[in-house]
Amino acid sequence: MKRANYVMGSLVSNSFDIKSLPLYRQIALIGGFLLFISLFFPWVRASADMGGGLGSVSGSASGWDGIGTLVGLLAIVLVAWEVIRVLGVSNQVKINPDILTAAIAALVALFGVIQFIRALSQSAPMPGISVGPHVGAFLILIFSIGLGYAAFLAFQAAGGSAALQDLNKAQAASADAAPAPTDNDVPPPAAPEDPNADDQRQAPSGS
């Protein structure tokens, strides 16, 4: 608890300015948060004409449907990772932090676009009912495109394909490293020699 209060106090005292971050990190932080919020908006809407002058009825569902749950969780991970970077804790991570930002943002963007496509492909459960995307679906699409752009910028900032090659080399080097010796690999200590053994072998046998 004291640690959390210290961190929050440090942020307030330092008056952190998000504009000091690179553009792709600003988009990742703000866009990830807004995408998370957009999942609570109506994602698809279904309406049916009651006929007989009774008008129509309609209902909607939020974006927390199916793969939308995964989108929300990944958006949380993205925002949390960027907050960790702001706090400076990411220095303990051995992987290039921009590579992680690019990877997470790309996953959020990918599944966000899939969620929008799902809104377009929803079919009516019965005749007389129309189903289609609602405002939440279009918000998800907009923020997903923005996060896809942030992923591209983060990938370029990390060094592009050269960063991936360095990552592969680092993983290969760690895999080829010799394992540390275990207790089973250490040979047992040699038994101490008896200093009287030579004298006993050289002593003449009695007749």
Summary of the structure (lengths in Angstrom):
residues: 207
radius of gyration: 31.5
end to end distance: 88.8
largest distance: 134.1
contacts: 547
relative contact order: 0.14
helix: 61%
strand: 10%
